[in-house]
Amino acid sequence: ARAAELPLYQYIGEYRTSLPVYASSLFMPKTEDYLKEMRAYKKRGFTAYKAHPPGPWRKDIEIHRAVREAAGEDYVLMTDPVAEYSLEEAIRVGRDLEKLNYHWFEEPFRDFELAKYAKLCAALDIPIVGTETTRGGPWGVAQAIAFNAVDIVRADVSWKPGVTGTLPSEYPDE
């Protein structure tokens, strides 16, 4: 990007001029903590909130329901339990999230459990999000896509070898 005298975002293929944003929680011990935080973000103008419930899955459902009730029907909600649910638990949680009109269900398993992710995607209508922590850069994400293991892919440069590790090719100009 420096050699081309371009900002990095343009060099790697700028796609948009703006992006929607959402507030994201930490892991908190009490349901009320999520409600207080979501309300504060909503008051600040954030139009979406992602909870990171602490588990186990039944506690996560309690948090999801309470946050939906407090947020209202039209507020965009997502969840990322960063969990190690069983497939059956993830299906139960996912079906509840569908009824609650959550926008997505992120990382209910460890990132390498592609067979479980594929079964979950097939069982649910809510989009399943993954690959944020998938190792291996683009090839790890490509495997998840090829196995129909996710509906939405995410990238986190801290888990990949920097910005270029999230790109579809090792070299952006290829």
C-alpha positions in Angstrom: 0.0 0.0 0.0 2.8 2.4 0.8 4.6 1.6 -2.5 1.3 2.2 -4.4 0.8 5.4 -2.3 -2.7 4.2 -1.3 -4.4 3.8 2.1 -4.4 0.1 3.0 -8.2 -0.2 2.7 -8.1 1.0 -0.9 -5.1 -1.2 -1.8 -6.8 -4.4 -0.6 -10.0 -3.6 -2.5 -12.3 -1.1 -0.8 -15.8 -2.3 -1.2 -17.9 0.2 0.8 -17.7 3.7 2.0 -19.5 3.0 5.3 -20.4 0.0 7.5 -23.0 -0.8 10.0 -21.7 -1.2 13.5 -22.9 -2.9 16.7 -22.0 -2.9 20.3 -20.5 -6.1 21.7 -20.5 -7.3 25.3 -17.9 -9.0 27.4 -18.7 -12.1 29.3 -20.7 -11.1 32.4 -22.0 -13.1 35.3 -25.5 -11.7 35.6 -28.4 -11.4 33.2 -29.0 -7.9 34.5 -25.5 -6.9 33.5 -26.4 -7.6 29.8 -29.6 -5.6 30.1 -27.9 -2.6 31.7 -25.2 -2.6 29.0 -27.6 -3.1 26.1 -29.8 -0.2 27.3 -26.7 2.0 27.7 -25.5 1.2 24.1 -29.0 1.7 22.7 -29.3 5.1 24.5 -25.9 6.0 22.8 -27.4 5.3 19.4 -26.1 1.9 18.6 -28.7 0.1 16.5 -27.5 -3.5 17.3 -26.0 -5.4 20.2 -24.2 -8.7 20.4 -24.2 -10.6 23.7 -21.4 -13.0 24.8 -23.4 -15.1 27.3 -21.2 -17.1 29.8 -22.9 -20.5 29.6 -24.1 -23.0 30.2 -26.6 -23.1 27.4 -29.7 -22.8 29.6 -28.3 -19.7 31.2 -27.5 -18.4 27.7 -31.2 -18.8 26.7 -32.3 -16.9 29.8 -30.0 -14.0 28.8 -31.2 -14.1 25.2 -34.8 -13.9 26.2 -34.2 -11.1 28.8 -32.2 -9.0 26.3 -34.9 -9.4 23.6 -37.6 -8.4 26.0 -35.7 -5.4 27.2 -34.5 -4.3 23.7 -37.9 -4.6 21.9 -38.9 -6.5 18.8 -37.2 -4.2 16.2 -33.8 -3.9 17.8 -31.1 -6.0 16.1 -29.6 -8.6 18.4 -26.9 -11.2 17.9 -25.2 -13.7 20.1 -21.7 -15.2 20.4 -21.4 -17.6 23.3 -17.9 -18.8 22.2 -19.2 -22.0 23.5 -18.6 -25.7 23.4 -22.2 -26.7 23.1 -23.1 -30.2 22.0 -24.9 -30.3 18.6 -28.2 -30.9 20.4 -27.7 -27.9 22.8 -26.8 -25.6 19.9 -29.9 -26.7 18.0 -32.1 -25.9 21.1 -30.4 -22.5 21.6 -30.7 -21.8 17.8 -34.4 -22.6 17.7 -35.0 -20.3 20.6 -33.0 -17.5 18.9 -35.1 -18.0 15.8 -38.3 -17.4 17.8 -36.7 -14.4 19.4 -35.7 -12.9 16.0 -32.0 -12.8 16.6 -29.9 -11.7 13.6 -27.2 -14.4 13.9 -25.8 -17.2 16.1 -22.0 -17.1 16.3 -19.5 -19.7 17.3 -21.4 -22.2 19.4 -18.6 -24.8 18.8 -14.9 -24.8 18.6 -13.8 -23.5 15.2 -12.5 -26.8 13.8 -15.7 -28.7 14.3 -16.9 -28.3 10.8 -19.1 -31.4 10.7 -21.1 -30.1 13.7 -21.3 -26.6 12.1 -22.6 -28.1 8.8 -25.3 -30.1 10.7 -26.3 -27.0 12.7 -26.6 -24.9 9.5 -28.8 -27.6 7.9 -31.0 -27.7 11.0 -31.6 -24.0 11.6 -32.8 -21.0 9.6 -30.9 -18.4 11.7 -27.6 -17.6 10.1 -24.6 -19.3 11.7 -21.5 -17.2 11.9 -18.0 -18.6 12.2 -14.3 -18.5 11.2 -13.4 -15.5 13.4 -10.8 -17.6 15.2 -10.2 -20.1 12.5 -6.5 -20.7 12.1 -4.8 -20.9 8.7 -5.9 -17.6 7.2 -7.9 -17.9 3.9 -7.7 -21.7 3.6 -9.3 -22.3 7.0 -12.2 -20.0 6.0 -12.4 -21.6 2.6 -12.9 -25.0 4.3 -15.7 -23.8 6.4 -17.4 -22.4 3.3 -16.8 -25.6 1.2 -18.3 -27.7 4.0 -21.4 -25.5 4.3 -20.4 -25.0 7.9 -21.2 -21.3 8.1 -23.7 -18.9 6.6 -21.6 -15.8 7.4 -17.8 -15.6 7.7 -16.0 -13.3 10.1 -12.4 -12.3 10.2 -10.4 -11.0 13.1 -6.9 -9.9 12.2 -5.7 -10.7 15.7 -6.3 -14.4 15.0 -4.9 -14.3 11.5 -1.5 -13.2 10.3 -2.6 -9.5 10.3 -4.8 -7.9 7.7 -3.3 -9.9 4.8 -4.2 -13.1 6.6 -7.9 -12.3 6.1 -7.6 -11.7 2.4 -8.7 -14.3 -0.2 -5.2 -14.6 -1.5 -1.8 -14.3 0.0 -1.1 -11.4 -2.4 -3.9 -8.9 -2.8 -3.1 -8.2 -6.4 -3.5 -11.8 -7.6 
